[in-house]
Amino acid sequence: MREADTIELRWFLAVIRRRAGLIIGCTLLALVVAFGVTSQMLPVYEATTTLLVVAAEDMRTNDYSILMAGERLALTYGQMLKGRSTLQAAISQLGLEDTPEALAKRIKIEPVRDTQLVRVRAQDSSQARVALLANTIAEAFVEYAKALQGDRYRSFISSKEAKIEAQRKLVEEAQSQIDAVDAKRVSDEAELARVQGLLADYRSNHRALQQDYQSLQLLAERVKDNVKVVETAHVPSTATRGRYTAIVTLLVEQSDLNATTDSSGVLASERLAATYAQMVLGPSVLEAAIARLGSGQSIDALAKSLTAAPIAGTQLVRLQVTGTEISQTVSAANAIAQTFVDQIYEMQGKPYAGRLANMQGEMTRLSSLINNTQAEIQVWAVAKLQNERELARRQSALAEYRSDYRASQQDYEQLRLTETQAPGTVVITERAYEPQRPVSTRWLYVLLAALVAMLVAFGIAFLIEYLDESIKTPDEVSHVLGLSTIGMIEQFGKEEGKLIVASQPQSPAAEAFRVLAAHIRLSSIDSHLRTILVTSPVPAEGKSLVTANLAVAMAGTGQRVVVVDADLRLPQQHQLFELSQGQGLTDALWQGSTNGNLKFTSVEGVKILTSGTSSPDPVEALSSPHMKQLLADLAKEADFVIVDAPPVLAVADATIVAAGTDGVLLVLRAGSTGGRSARRAVEALRQTRTQLIGVVLNAVPVRSDGYYRYATTPGETAAPRTHLWKAPGLFPRRQPRQGGQP
């Protein structure tokens, strides 16, 4: 086998292995969906009915020509069996929801060669219904064939059917109209009864209200006599000390509502007289009397000249007015008495007046309601009479319609009987029976769906691989960048610790860091590497983590290592080694020495120069002439100086520091770093004329261990290897140039 074929096969297998989850997932999803869909599909059963097609004369002769005619007729009827009229008749009889076109797809007509037989095969999801369907279609065609023989009756039957239908509609319409008229009659009668009841209630209420009005009116009239003047004012002929006294006598009686004949009634009248004797002295009576007299006398002056007292043992009240003039005194006495009588009448008669007015208004309203109700009764009475007449007329018409309908039905049945007695041309020789097993299975559909899904998943996997330009393997590193992969760090979780070489020394990731440290030591033998810059193309590649663990791995072999955190924008080393950030690189650059700035770590053999005090201009700080000298001084104190620098493409810090180091180690995140970004980073680093030691693939998936874990040895010339779109014969338009050039 050729080498190119071997590489291409390996690439295919690698893609399948990397995208196995997608392929398996799509296949399983297709299986589940297909199983679910087919589980909803009903089984398909098949039943067969056999028909014999004969000419009308076949029942009386065996002539060969007649038999041949029957055979040709069988072929003709075989084509007619799937006609729309036959299928529509079967659909109507069975109450199916299928259209004739849909039903025709489930029917197969097979004329038996050299015979007069025709087989009707029907398919359905129900065992019982499929046999019924085949038999119904056969019966429908038998009827259709008979109809062809009885065309001479068709026009008569059609006209008779149309007439029967028209008469049926007339009967239904007449019955509907009768029901409507009858319902209206019942409704009108109920409304008439209701209105008549209202009229009776109105009349009863009006009579009762009239009686109450008369009684109350009588009481109001009698109230006027409750207090009356029985003796007008008179003055004795002689004056006493120059003053005259006018005397008026009032009679006080109880209202008829409270009047009694016993002693308690008399006592009540006496008390009422005493009450009125006090009321006549009230300011309201005096003020009204002064107004009636038209005098300018004050209320107090008039009150001083006035006395009122009941006469003991009687219902009389004596009113006395004293004055200097006889006429004025008499006028004042009569005015006061009459004013009091008027006020008592107004006080006791006012409630009666309001009630009388209300009762009069209610009687007027009831009279209006009675008149309106009587008019409404007349309207409903006329409507009732009209309804009865209309109902009688429509019932007579309905009787005539029913008589005509029965006569037409009898004529129609006679025509149908005559038609069925015509000689038949199609006979059912074998009826369909219920099948025991379905004719199709769903597993074939499930497997077919799984196969199609698997092929689609393969296509999607190779398409994703084709579109994915990220670097995942040493082959890609070699082909895209022209560099060797000297380290492959497996992905590990946060729970395993950031300094995994110290916390989990037996883990595969710790072993990978030790292998990386060994490669660097071997490379340093020939190239004298002492200061190593660790960077990445873009952020989040894991360069700081690789720097710290690489230092710990080197220290584990007895090497003295100094870690310099030159990432002044986002320093991480002090956090990884759990030290304070202050007094570090920036301070050493300002002072021109590392005295007091180099810190010991918890790992023996590892010292760290943290980023130090925050710098407002990291580029200016790293461009200091003291930077190269600082790295040279640190190299004298340690076997290796590892510098953690910012990403190459993010800022210019890495290219500035790289000029003062012996070599650069480029960290790429497997499956994340794009080939274009990696090439740009390599080009930028090569412009510094610093040796590119190689590439460290970080966060390599553990599941790809067997495929990913290999690397070129230090000093080996990296040969381009075929991968993905670089495979022989695949996607030639996307092949990049050699040496990592875009």
RATAZI-V705029 format. One record per backbone hydrogen bond with DSSP energy under -0.5 kcal/mol. NH is the residue of the N-H (numbers start at 1). CO is the residue of the C=O. E is the energy in kcal/mol with one decimal. If there is no record, write none. Layout:
nh & co & e
NH & CO & E
NH & CO & E
//
This chain:
nh & co & e
6 & 2 & -2.0
7 & 3 & -2.6
8 & 4 & -2.6
9 & 5 & -2.6
10 & 6 & -2.4
11 & 7 & -2.4
12 & 8 & -2.5
13 & 9 & -2.6
14 & 10 & -2.4
15 & 11 & -2.7
16 & 12 & -2.4
17 & 13 & -2.5
18 & 14 & -2.8
19 & 15 & -2.6
20 & 17 & -0.9
23 & 19 & -2.4
24 & 20 & -3.2
25 & 21 & -2.6
26 & 22 & -2.7
27 & 23 & -2.3
28 & 24 & -3.0
29 & 25 & -2.8
30 & 26 & -2.5
31 & 27 & -2.6
32 & 28 & -2.9
33 & 29 & -3.1
34 & 30 & -3.2
35 & 31 & -2.8
36 & 32 & -2.9
37 & 33 & -3.1
38 & 34 & -3.2
39 & 35 & -2.0
40 & 36 & -0.9
40 & 37 & -0.7
41 & 37 & -0.8
45 & 43 & -0.6
45 & 124 & -3.8
47 & 122 & -2.1
49 & 120 & -2.2
50 & 430 & -2.6
51 & 118 & -3.0
52 & 427 & -3.5
53 & 51 & -0.5
53 & 116 & -2.8
54 & 52 & -0.6
54 & 425 & -2.5
58 & 55 & -1.5
59 & 56 & -0.7
60 & 57 & -2.3
61 & 57 & -1.1
67 & 63 & -1.6
68 & 64 & -2.5
69 & 65 & -2.2
70 & 66 & -2.1
71 & 67 & -2.1
72 & 68 & -2.6
73 & 69 & -2.2
74 & 70 & -1.7
75 & 71 & -1.7
76 & 72 & -2.0
77 & 73 & -3.1
78 & 74 & -2.0
79 & 75 & -1.1
79 & 76 & -0.6
80 & 76 & -1.5
81 & 77 & -1.8
82 & 79 & -0.6
83 & 80 & -2.1
87 & 83 & -2.1
88 & 84 & -2.6
89 & 85 & -1.9
90 & 86 & -2.1
91 & 87 & -2.4
92 & 88 & -2.2
93 & 89 & -2.3
94 & 90 & -2.2
95 & 91 & -1.3
96 & 91 & -1.7
103 & 99 & -2.6
104 & 100 & -2.1
105 & 101 & -1.0
106 & 103 & -1.3
107 & 104 & -1.2
108 & 121 & -2.8
110 & 108 & -0.5
110 & 119 & -2.6
112 & 117 & -2.1
115 & 112 & -1.4
118 & 51 & -2.2
119 & 110 & -2.2
120 & 49 & -3.2
121 & 108 & -3.2
121 & 119 & -0.6
122 & 47 & -2.7
122 & 120 & -0.5
123 & 106 & -1.8
124 & 45 & -2.1
130 & 126 & -2.0
131 & 127 & -1.1
132 & 128 & -1.7
133 & 129 & -2.8
134 & 130 & -2.2
135 & 131 & -2.4
136 & 132 & -2.5
137 & 133 & -2.5
138 & 134 & -2.1
139 & 135 & -2.8
140 & 136 & -3.0
141 & 137 & -2.3
142 & 138 & -2.3
143 & 139 & -2.5
144 & 140 & -2.1
145 & 141 & -3.0
146 & 142 & -2.4
147 & 143 & -2.3
148 & 144 & -1.8
149 & 145 & -1.5
150 & 146 & -1.6
151 & 148 & -0.9
153 & 150 & -1.4
154 & 150 & -0.6
154 & 151 & -0.9
155 & 151 & -0.8
157 & 153 & -3.2
158 & 154 & -3.3
159 & 155 & -2.4
160 & 156 & -2.7
161 & 157 & -3.0
162 & 158 & -2.6
163 & 159 & -2.4
164 & 160 & -2.8
165 & 161 & -2.7
166 & 162 & -2.5
167 & 163 & -2.8
168 & 164 & -2.8
169 & 165 & -2.3
170 & 166 & -2.1
171 & 167 & -2.7
172 & 168 & -2.8
173 & 169 & -3.0
174 & 170 & -3.0
175 & 171 & -2.8
176 & 172 & -2.5
177 & 173 & -2.5
178 & 174 & -2.6
179 & 175 & -2.7
180 & 176 & -2.2
181 & 177 & -2.8
182 & 178 & -3.1
183 & 179 & -2.5
184 & 180 & -2.2
185 & 181 & -2.7
186 & 182 & -2.7
187 & 183 & -2.3
188 & 184 & -3.0
189 & 185 & -2.8
190 & 186 & -2.3
191 & 187 & -2.3
192 & 188 & -2.7
193 & 189 & -2.6
194 & 190 & -2.1
195 & 191 & -2.6
196 & 192 & -2.6
197 & 193 & -2.1
198 & 194 & -2.0
199 & 195 & -2.4
200 & 196 & -2.2
201 & 197 & -2.2
202 & 198 & -2.8
203 & 199 & -2.6
204 & 200 & -2.4
205 & 201 & -2.6
206 & 202 & -2.3
207 & 203 & -2.4
208 & 204 & -2.3
209 & 205 & -2.2
210 & 206 & -2.2
211 & 207 & -2.1
212 & 208 & -2.2
213 & 209 & -2.3
214 & 210 & -2.3
215 & 211 & -2.3
216 & 212 & -2.4
217 & 213 & -2.3
218 & 214 & -2.1
219 & 215 & -2.0
220 & 216 & -2.2
221 & 217 & -1.7
222 & 218 & -1.9
223 & 219 & -1.4
224 & 220 & -0.6
224 & 221 & -0.8
225 & 222 & -1.1
226 & 223 & -1.9
228 & 251 & -1.7
230 & 228 & -0.7
230 & 249 & -1.7
231 & 249 & -1.6
234 & 247 & -1.2
236 & 245 & -0.7
240 & 243 & -2.2
241 & 239 & -0.7
243 & 240 & -1.4
244 & 323 & -3.8
246 & 244 & -0.5
246 & 321 & -3.2
247 & 234 & -2.1
248 & 319 & -3.0
249 & 231 & -2.3
250 & 317 & -2.9
251 & 228 & -2.9
252 & 315 & -2.9
253 & 226 & -2.9
258 & 255 & -1.4
259 & 255 & -0.9
265 & 262 & -0.7
266 & 262 & -1.3
267 & 263 & -2.6
268 & 264 & -2.0
269 & 265 & -2.0
270 & 266 & -2.2
271 & 267 & -2.3
272 & 268 & -2.3
273 & 269 & -2.3
274 & 270 & -2.2
275 & 271 & -2.4
276 & 272 & -2.6
277 & 273 & -2.0
278 & 274 & -1.1
278 & 275 & -0.6
279 & 275 & -2.0
280 & 276 & -2.2
281 & 278 & -0.9
282 & 279 & -1.9
286 & 282 & -2.0
287 & 283 & -3.0
288 & 284 & -2.0
289 & 285 & -2.3
290 & 286 & -2.5
291 & 287 & -2.0
292 & 288 & -2.1
293 & 289 & -2.4
294 & 290 & -2.4
295 & 290 & -0.9
302 & 298 & -2.0
303 & 299 & -2.5
304 & 300 & -1.9
305 & 301 & -1.1
306 & 303 & -0.9
307 & 320 & -2.5
309 & 318 & -2.2
311 & 316 & -2.5
312 & 310 & -0.6
314 & 311 & -1.7
317 & 250 & -2.6
318 & 309 & -2.9
319 & 248 & -3.3
319 & 317 & -0.5
320 & 307 & -3.0
321 & 246 & -2.4
322 & 305 & -2.3
323 & 244 & -2.8
329 & 325 & -1.9
330 & 326 & -2.7
331 & 327 & -2.7
332 & 328 & -2.6
333 & 329 & -2.3
334 & 330 & -2.8
335 & 331 & -2.7
336 & 332 & -2.4
337 & 333 & -2.3
338 & 334 & -3.0
339 & 335 & -2.5
340 & 336 & -2.3
341 & 337 & -2.5
342 & 338 & -2.5
343 & 339 & -2.4
344 & 340 & -2.6
345 & 341 & -2.2
346 & 342 & -2.8
347 & 343 & -2.8
348 & 344 & -2.5
349 & 345 & -2.7
350 & 346 & -1.7
351 & 347 & -0.5
353 & 349 & -1.9
354 & 350 & -2.1
355 & 351 & -2.2
356 & 352 & -2.5
357 & 353 & -2.3
358 & 354 & -2.4
359 & 355 & -2.8
360 & 356 & -2.4
361 & 357 & -2.4
362 & 358 & -2.5
363 & 359 & -2.3
364 & 360 & -2.1
365 & 361 & -2.4
366 & 362 & -2.6
367 & 363 & -2.3
368 & 364 & -2.1
369 & 365 & -2.5
370 & 366 & -2.6
371 & 367 & -2.3
372 & 368 & -2.6
373 & 369 & -2.8
374 & 370 & -2.3
375 & 371 & -2.0
376 & 372 & -2.4
377 & 373 & -2.5
378 & 374 & -1.8
379 & 375 & -1.7
380 & 376 & -2.6
381 & 377 & -2.4
382 & 378 & -2.1
383 & 379 & -2.3
384 & 380 & -2.4
385 & 381 & -2.0
386 & 382 & -2.2
387 & 383 & -2.5
388 & 384 & -2.1
389 & 385 & -1.9
390 & 386 & -2.7
391 & 387 & -2.7
392 & 388 & -2.0
393 & 389 & -2.1
394 & 390 & -2.4
395 & 391 & -2.2
396 & 392 & -1.7
397 & 393 & -1.9
398 & 394 & -2.5
399 & 395 & -1.9
400 & 396 & -1.6
401 & 397 & -2.3
402 & 398 & -2.5
403 & 399 & -1.8
404 & 400 & -2.2
405 & 401 & -2.4
406 & 402 & -2.3
407 & 403 & -1.8
408 & 404 & -2.2
409 & 405 & -2.2
410 & 406 & -1.9
411 & 407 & -1.9
412 & 408 & -2.4
413 & 409 & -2.4
414 & 410 & -1.7
415 & 411 & -1.9
416 & 412 & -2.3
417 & 413 & -2.1
418 & 414 & -1.9
419 & 415 & -2.1
420 & 416 & -2.4
421 & 417 & -1.1
422 & 419 & -1.7
427 & 52 & -2.6
429 & 50 & -1.8
429 & 427 & -0.7
430 & 50 & -1.6
439 & 44 & -3.1
440 & 44 & -0.6
446 & 442 & -2.0
447 & 443 & -2.7
448 & 444 & -2.2
449 & 445 & -2.4
450 & 446 & -2.3
451 & 447 & -2.4
452 & 448 & -2.4
453 & 449 & -2.5
454 & 450 & -2.2
455 & 451 & -2.3
456 & 452 & -2.4
457 & 453 & -2.6
458 & 454 & -2.5
459 & 455 & -2.2
460 & 456 & -2.6
461 & 457 & -2.9
462 & 458 & -2.5
463 & 459 & -2.1
464 & 460 & -3.0
465 & 461 & -2.5
466 & 462 & -2.0
467 & 463 & -2.4
468 & 464 & -1.8
469 & 467 & -0.6
471 & 673 & -2.6
477 & 473 & -2.0
478 & 474 & -2.8
479 & 475 & -2.5
480 & 476 & -3.2
481 & 477 & -2.1
482 & 477 & -0.8
482 & 478 & -0.9
483 & 477 & -1.0
486 & 484 & -0.8
486 & 695 & -1.7
487 & 695 & -1.1
489 & 697 & -3.1
490 & 488 & -0.6
491 & 700 & -2.5
496 & 493 & -1.3
497 & 494 & -1.5
500 & 498 & -1.4
502 & 499 & -0.8
503 & 499 & -2.5
504 & 500 & -2.6
507 & 504 & -1.8
511 & 507 & -2.0
512 & 508 & -2.0
513 & 509 & -2.0
514 & 510 & -2.0
515 & 511 & -2.2
516 & 512 & -2.2
517 & 513 & -2.4
518 & 514 & -2.1
519 & 515 & -2.2
520 & 516 & -2.1
521 & 517 & -2.2
522 & 518 & -2.4
523 & 519 & -2.4
524 & 520 & -2.1
525 & 521 & -0.7
525 & 522 & -0.7
526 & 522 & -0.7
526 & 523 & -0.5
527 & 523 & -2.1
528 & 524 & -1.4
530 & 528 & -0.5
532 & 530 & -0.5
532 & 641 & -3.4
533 & 663 & -2.8
534 & 643 & -3.3
535 & 533 & -0.5
535 & 665 & -2.0
537 & 667 & -0.5
546 & 542 & -2.2
547 & 543 & -2.6
548 & 544 & -2.3
549 & 545 & -2.3
550 & 546 & -2.5
551 & 547 & -2.0
552 & 548 & -1.9
553 & 549 & -2.5
554 & 550 & -2.3
555 & 551 & -2.3
556 & 552 & -1.4
557 & 554 & -1.3
558 & 555 & -1.6
559 & 554 & -1.6
561 & 559 & -0.6
561 & 605 & -2.9
562 & 640 & -2.3
563 & 607 & -2.9
564 & 562 & -0.5
564 & 642 & -2.8
565 & 563 & -0.6
565 & 609 & -2.7
566 & 564 & -1.2
566 & 644 & -1.7
568 & 566 & -1.6
575 & 572 & -0.7
576 & 572 & -2.2
577 & 573 & -2.4
578 & 575 & -0.6
579 & 574 & -3.3
585 & 610 & -3.4
586 & 611 & -1.8
588 & 584 & -2.3
589 & 585 & -2.5
590 & 586 & -1.9
591 & 587 & -2.4
592 & 588 & -2.4
593 & 588 & -0.9
597 & 594 & -2.2
598 & 594 & -1.1
599 & 608 & -2.8
601 & 606 & -1.3
604 & 602 & -0.6
606 & 603 & -1.8
607 & 561 & -2.6
607 & 605 & -0.5
608 & 599 & -2.7
609 & 563 & -3.5
610 & 608 & -0.7
612 & 581 & -1.3
621 & 617 & -2.0
622 & 618 & -2.7
623 & 619 & -1.7
624 & 621 & -1.1
627 & 624 & -1.9
629 & 625 & -0.7
630 & 626 & -2.5
631 & 627 & -2.2
632 & 628 & -2.3
633 & 629 & -2.6
634 & 630 & -2.1
635 & 631 & -2.1
636 & 632 & -1.1
637 & 633 & -0.9
637 & 634 & -0.5
638 & 634 & -1.1
639 & 560 & -1.5
640 & 560 & -2.1
641 & 530 & -3.4
642 & 562 & -2.7
642 & 640 & -0.5
643 & 532 & -3.4
643 & 641 & -0.6
644 & 564 & -3.1
644 & 642 & -0.5
645 & 534 & -2.3
645 & 643 & -0.8
648 & 536 & -2.8
649 & 537 & -2.0
651 & 647 & -1.4
656 & 652 & -1.5
657 & 653 & -2.3
658 & 654 & -2.5
659 & 655 & -0.9
660 & 657 & -1.8
661 & 658 & -1.7
662 & 531 & -1.8
663 & 531 & -1.3
664 & 691 & -2.6
665 & 533 & -3.7
666 & 664 & -0.6
666 & 694 & -2.2
667 & 535 & -2.9
667 & 665 & -0.5
668 & 666 & -0.5
668 & 696 & -2.8
670 & 668 & -0.7
670 & 698 & -2.8
671 & 471 & -2.8
672 & 669 & -2.2
673 & 669 & -2.3
675 & 469 & -1.6
678 & 674 & -2.2
679 & 675 & -2.3
680 & 676 & -2.1
681 & 677 & -2.1
682 & 678 & -2.3
683 & 679 & -2.5
684 & 680 & -2.1
685 & 681 & -2.2
686 & 682 & -2.4
687 & 683 & -1.3
688 & 685 & -1.1
689 & 686 & -1.5
690 & 685 & -0.9
691 & 662 & -0.6
693 & 664 & -2.0
693 & 691 & -0.9
694 & 664 & -0.9
695 & 484 & -2.5
696 & 666 & -2.7
697 & 487 & -2.7
697 & 695 & -0.5
698 & 668 & -3.6
698 & 696 & -0.7
700 & 489 & -2.7
704 & 701 & -1.0
705 & 702 & -1.6
707 & 704 & -0.6
708 & 704 & -3.0
709 & 705 & -2.2
710 & 708 & -2.2
716 & 713 & -2.3
718 & 716 & -0.5
721 & 475 & -0.6
726 & 723 & -3.3
727 & 724 & -2.1
730 & 727 & -2.2
731 & 729 & -0.5
734 & 731 & -1.6
735 & 732 & -1.2
737 & 741 & -0.8
740 & 479 & -0.8
740 & 737 & -0.7
741 & 738 & -1.0
//
